[in-house]
């Protein structure tokens, strides 16, 4: 008998402050607190834990071409052991190559940006990526617009 798979990344009642205070590495915790402040400022949204490890800000509803739907944070991050994972707009690599070139050392994944240290990246470029992601998810800037390359 097939069962419906429940999404793992849903808002929880876990306290964001408690989660961030428990990040074991001092440097990673400091970076997480700094990223927390940036995202809170950029979104104007309260932080919420999405699943056990993602700090998210705001939410949006998505519908895939397959018909699958769900909710996700506008932007978010997770302070993982090896790096910070920043959750952005899917396809941001193709949409904003000039911003990524300015950003500094990073790796990309499907909607994820991987950073070793915040001190190593251009904070202005990071802020722009966060702002543009929020704008698209809020419908202010359409993801289907032509790729501007900036």
C-alpha positions as CSV (number, residue, x, y, z in Angstrom):
1,X,0.0,0.0,0.0
2,X,1.5,3.4,-1.1
3,X,1.6,6.1,1.5
4,X,1.8,9.8,0.9
5,X,5.3,11.1,1.8
6,X,5.1,14.0,4.3
7,X,7.4,16.9,3.6
8,X,10.3,17.3,6.1
9,X,10.8,21.0,5.5
10,X,7.8,22.5,7.3
11,X,7.6,25.1,10.0
12,X,8.2,23.9,13.5
13,X,7.8,25.2,17.0
14,X,11.6,24.8,17.7
15,X,13.1,28.1,18.9
16,X,15.5,29.7,16.4
17,X,17.6,31.3,19.2
18,X,18.0,27.9,20.8
19,X,19.0,26.2,17.6
20,X,21.6,28.9,16.7
21,X,23.0,28.9,20.3
22,X,23.6,25.1,20.0
23,X,25.7,25.4,16.8
24,X,28.9,23.7,18.2
25,X,31.6,25.6,16.3
26,X,32.2,29.2,17.5
27,X,33.1,30.5,14.0
28,X,30.1,28.8,12.3
29,X,27.8,30.1,15.0
30,X,29.1,33.6,14.6
31,X,28.6,33.3,10.8
32,X,25.1,31.9,11.4
33,X,24.2,34.8,13.7
34,X,25.5,37.3,11.1
35,X,23.5,35.7,8.3
36,X,20.5,35.6,10.6
37,X,20.7,39.3,11.0
38,X,21.2,40.0,7.3
39,X,18.2,37.8,6.3
40,X,16.0,39.3,9.0
41,X,16.9,42.8,7.8
42,X,16.5,42.0,4.1
43,X,13.1,40.2,4.4
44,X,11.5,42.0,7.3
45,X,10.1,38.6,8.2
46,X,10.3,36.7,11.6
47,X,12.6,33.7,11.6
48,X,11.1,30.2,11.9
49,X,12.7,26.8,12.0
50,X,11.7,24.8,8.9
51,X,12.4,21.2,9.7
52,X,15.2,20.4,12.2
53,X,18.0,22.5,10.6
54,X,16.8,25.3,8.4
55,X,16.2,28.9,9.6
56,X,13.7,30.4,7.2
57,X,12.2,33.8,6.8
58,X,8.7,34.3,5.4
59,X,7.1,31.7,3.1
60,X,5.7,31.3,-0.3
61,X,3.6,28.7,-2.1
62,X,5.0,26.9,-5.1
63,X,3.4,24.8,-7.8
64,X,5.7,22.6,-10.0
65,X,4.9,21.8,-13.6
66,X,4.2,18.2,-12.4
67,X,1.4,19.6,-10.2
68,X,3.2,19.1,-6.9
69,X,2.6,22.0,-4.6
70,X,4.0,23.0,-1.2
71,X,5.3,25.9,0.9
72,X,8.9,26.9,1.5
73,X,10.7,29.9,3.2
74,X,11.3,32.9,1.0
75,X,15.0,32.5,1.9
76,X,16.8,30.5,4.6
77,X,20.0,29.0,5.7
78,X,21.4,26.1,7.6
79,X,24.7,26.2,9.6
80,X,26.1,22.8,8.6
81,X,29.4,21.4,10.0
82,X,31.4,22.1,6.8
83,X,29.7,25.2,5.5
84,X,26.7,27.5,5.6
85,X,24.0,26.5,3.2
86,X,21.9,29.4,1.9
87,X,18.6,28.6,0.3
88,X,17.8,30.8,-2.6
89,X,15.8,30.9,-5.8
90,X,16.1,27.8,-8.0
91,X,18.1,28.8,-11.1
92,X,19.9,31.7,-9.5
93,X,23.2,30.6,-11.0
94,X,21.9,31.2,-14.6
95,X,19.9,34.3,-13.6
96,X,22.7,36.2,-11.7
97,X,26.1,35.2,-12.9
98,X,27.6,38.6,-12.4
99,X,26.5,38.7,-8.8
100,X,28.1,35.2,-8.2
101,X,31.3,36.4,-9.8
102,X,31.4,39.3,-7.3
103,X,30.5,37.0,-4.4
104,X,33.8,35.3,-3.9
105,X,34.5,31.7,-2.9
106,X,31.4,29.6,-3.0
107,X,29.8,26.4,-4.5
108,X,26.3,26.2,-6.0
109,X,23.6,23.6,-6.0
110,X,20.0,23.4,-7.1
111,X,18.7,26.5,-5.3
112,X,21.5,26.2,-2.7
113,X,24.6,28.4,-2.2
114,X,27.4,26.9,-0.1
115,X,29.8,29.2,1.8
116,X,32.7,28.3,4.0
117,X,33.0,31.7,5.8
118,X,31.0,34.9,5.5
119,X,34.2,37.0,5.9
120,X,35.4,35.5,2.6
121,X,32.5,36.7,0.5
122,X,31.2,40.1,-0.7
123,X,28.4,40.9,1.7
124,X,26.8,43.3,-0.8
125,X,26.5,40.6,-3.5
126,X,25.1,38.2,-0.9
127,X,22.5,40.8,0.1
128,X,21.5,41.3,-3.5
129,X,21.0,37.6,-4.0
130,X,18.8,37.4,-0.9
131,X,16.8,40.5,-2.0
132,X,16.3,39.2,-5.5
133,X,15.2,35.8,-4.3
134,X,12.7,37.4,-2.0
135,X,11.4,39.6,-4.7
136,X,10.8,36.7,-7.1
137,X,9.2,34.5,-4.4
138,X,6.8,37.4,-3.5
139,X,6.0,37.9,-7.2
140,X,7.5,41.3,-7.4
141,X,10.2,40.1,-9.9
142,X,9.1,37.3,-12.2
143,X,11.5,34.3,-12.5
144,X,10.3,33.9,-16.1
145,X,11.6,37.3,-17.2
146,X,14.5,37.3,-19.5
147,X,17.8,36.5,-17.9
148,X,19.6,39.8,-17.2
149,X,22.9,38.4,-16.1
150,X,23.4,40.7,-13.2
